[in-house]
Amino acid sequence: MKVVSLHEVKAHFSAIVKDVEAGEVVVVTRHDKPVIEMRSIIGLETPELGAFSVPNAANISVDWTDEELGDLFGPTFSAK
């Protein structure tokens, strides 16, 4: 398992995706705390892409700051 910061994900996203496609499990940290686990879905039996949708997505709370979102998606992105 590989552990990378959110900053590293932004800087090296394509390389990290290649690692995940090759079978590596990647844990992404924010402020040194694990927040996301990335793993490949290649080879999984998936009847349809919709199987990966999140039920009750409206109930999910995200507490990322505008600065963190800007780091990940660019300075024009805002959570507001």
C-alpha positions, 0 to 999 in steps of 0.5 A, a space after each residue: 500500500 502506498 500513502 500519498 498526500 493530497 498535494 502529491 496526488 495533484 502533482 502526480 495524478 497520472 502516475 498514481 492512476 497507473 500504479 492503481 491500475 497495476 494493482 497498487 492500493 493508494 491511500 490519500 492523506 489530508 493534513 497527515 490523516 487518511 481520507 481516501 483509498 484508491 484501488 482499481 475496479 479493473 476485473 471486477 464484475 460490474 453489471 453497469 457503471 451505475 453500480 458505483 453511484 453513491 446512494 443518498 449522496 445528498 447526505 454526504 458531508 464534505 468539509 474541504 476548504 476552498 484552499 484545499 479544493 483549489 489545490 486539487 482542482 485549480 484556483 477558480 474552483 470554489 465550494 460556495 
